[in-house]
Amino acid sequence: MADNDINPTAAALLGLLHEGPMTGGQLMASAERRLGPYWSMTRSQVYRELPALADHGYVRLGKPGPRSSQPYAITASGKRAFSRWLGETPGRDAVRNPTALRVAFGQQHSGGQLKELYSNANAYHTSALASAREQAREAKKEGDAYGAAALDFAINYHKAALSWLKSAPAK
């Protein structure tokens, strides 16, 4: 990780740490709550990035807490690295939809498999849409216009997925 080349996961962690010191578990919970509708992070990614961020001086470790939990706090250097990351061009989206991938091989599916695939995807996107809408309402109520705008992306993504599912070919 070069000084001006932090990856999106590291940047997301630095962004979350602007709220105050957090342990890895707290960062995971905050990431799921704030970013989960449109950005995924795994526990292994978080725990791989935190030591690298510390090695670069972007975070500092606090005193261990219960069950050896280690709080991390962003440093001035970490804030500068995050600010540089914000100024970079984000690059291209990486679309990885497991349902669309399976539909691409629809000829090899049985009719029952496709029906179940569509049904499961529809249920997921319907639930995720409702959740993102609720989170967006909360963000707007709390005055978080930027968080609400990011959640609008998730809302529109799930709407688009549901619309696509209606037109996907069946056997």
C-alpha positions in Angstrom: 0.0 0.0 0.0 1.8 3.1 -1.2 1.2 6.4 0.6 -1.2 7.6 -2.1 -2.5 4.3 -3.2 -4.9 2.8 -0.6 -7.4 0.3 -1.7 -11.2 0.8 -1.3 -11.4 -1.4 1.7 -8.7 0.4 3.5 -10.2 3.7 2.5 -13.6 2.6 3.8 -12.0 1.7 7.1 -10.3 5.1 7.3 -13.6 6.8 6.5 -15.4 5.0 9.2 -12.7 5.8 11.7 -13.4 9.5 11.3 -16.4 8.7 13.6 -13.9 7.8 16.4 -11.8 4.8 17.5 -13.2 1.4 16.9 -12.2 -2.2 17.2 -12.3 -4.6 14.2 -15.7 -5.9 15.2 -17.1 -2.4 15.6 -15.7 -1.5 12.2 -17.4 -4.5 10.7 -20.7 -3.6 12.4 -20.4 0.1 11.2 -19.5 -1.0 7.7 -22.5 -3.3 7.5 -24.8 -0.6 8.9 -23.5 2.3 6.9 -22.1 0.8 3.7 -23.7 -2.7 3.5 -26.5 -1.8 1.0 -23.9 -0.9 -1.7 -20.5 -2.0 -0.6 -19.4 -5.3 0.9 -16.5 -6.0 3.2 -15.6 -9.3 4.8 -14.2 -9.8 8.2 -11.0 -11.2 6.7 -10.5 -8.1 4.6 -11.0 -5.8 7.6 -8.5 -7.8 9.8 -6.0 -7.9 6.9 -6.2 -4.2 6.3 -5.9 -2.9 9.9 -2.3 -4.1 10.5 -1.3 -2.7 7.1 -2.9 0.7 7.9 -1.0 0.6 11.2 2.3 -0.2 9.5 1.8 2.8 7.3 1.0 5.0 10.2 -2.6 5.7 9.0 -4.1 4.3 12.3 -2.7 3.8 15.8 -3.6 1.1 18.2 -5.3 1.9 21.5 -5.2 0.0 24.7 -6.6 -3.6 24.4 -10.1 -4.0 25.8 -12.2 -6.9 26.8 -11.4 -10.2 25.1 -8.2 -8.6 23.7 -10.2 -6.4 21.4 -7.9 -3.8 19.9 -9.3 -0.3 19.2 -7.9 1.6 16.2 -7.9 5.4 15.7 -7.2 7.3 12.5 -4.0 9.4 12.6 -3.3 12.7 10.8 -1.4 10.8 8.2 -4.4 8.5 7.8 -6.7 11.5 7.3 -4.4 12.8 4.6 -4.3 9.4 2.9 -8.1 9.2 3.0 -8.4 12.8 1.6 -6.1 11.9 -1.3 -8.1 8.7 -1.9 -11.3 10.8 -2.1 -9.7 13.0 -4.7 -8.8 10.1 -7.0 -10.9 9.0 -9.9 -12.8 6.0 -8.6 -12.3 3.8 -11.6 -14.8 1.5 -13.2 -17.5 -0.4 -11.4 -17.0 -4.1 -10.9 -20.4 -5.7 -11.6 -20.5 -9.2 -10.2 -24.1 -10.5 -10.0 -24.3 -14.2 -9.2 -27.8 -14.5 -10.6 -26.9 -12.9 -13.9 -23.9 -15.3 -14.2 -26.2 -18.3 -13.7 -28.7 -16.9 -16.2 -25.9 -16.6 -18.8 -25.8 -20.4 -18.6 -29.5 -20.8 -18.7 -29.4 -23.4 -21.5 -27.8 -25.8 -19.0 -30.5 -25.2 -16.3 -33.6 -27.1 -15.9 -36.9 -25.1 -15.9 -37.2 -25.8 -12.1 -33.7 -24.5 -11.4 -34.4 -21.2 -13.3 -37.7 -20.7 -11.5 -36.0 -21.3 -8.1 -33.1 -19.0 -9.1 -35.5 -16.2 -10.1 -37.7 -16.7 -7.0 -34.7 -16.5 -4.6 -33.3 -13.5 -6.4 -36.6 -11.8 -6.3 -37.0 -12.4 -2.6 -33.5 -11.2 -1.9 -33.9 -7.9 -3.9 -37.3 -7.3 -2.5 -36.0 -7.6 1.1 -32.8 -5.6 0.3 -34.9 -2.8 -1.3 -37.1 -2.5 1.7 -34.1 -2.4 4.0 -32.3 0.2 1.9 -35.4 2.4 1.7 -35.7 2.3 5.5 -32.0 3.1 6.0 -32.4 6.0 3.5 -35.4 7.4 5.4 -33.3 7.2 8.7 -30.4 8.9 7.0 -32.6 11.7 5.7 -34.2 12.1 9.1 -30.8 12.4 10.7 -29.7 15.0 8.2 -27.2 12.7 6.5 -27.8 13.8 2.8 -24.6 12.0 1.6 -25.5 8.8 3.3 -29.0 9.0 1.9 -27.6 9.7 -1.6 -25.4 6.6 -1.4 -28.4 4.5 -0.2 -30.4 5.9 -3.2 -27.9 4.0 -5.3 -28.7 0.8 -3.5 -32.5 1.5 -3.8 -32.2 2.0 -7.6 -29.9 -1.0 -8.0 -32.4 -3.3 -6.3 -35.3 -1.8 -8.3 -33.3 -2.4 -11.5 -32.6 -6.0 -10.5 -36.3 -6.6 -9.8 -37.2 -5.1 -13.2 -34.6 -7.3 -14.9 -35.9 -10.4 -13.2 -39.4 -9.8 -14.6 -38.0 -9.9 -18.1 -35.4 -12.7 -17.7 -36.1 -15.7 -19.9 -37.8 -18.8 -18.5 -37.8 -22.3 -19.9 
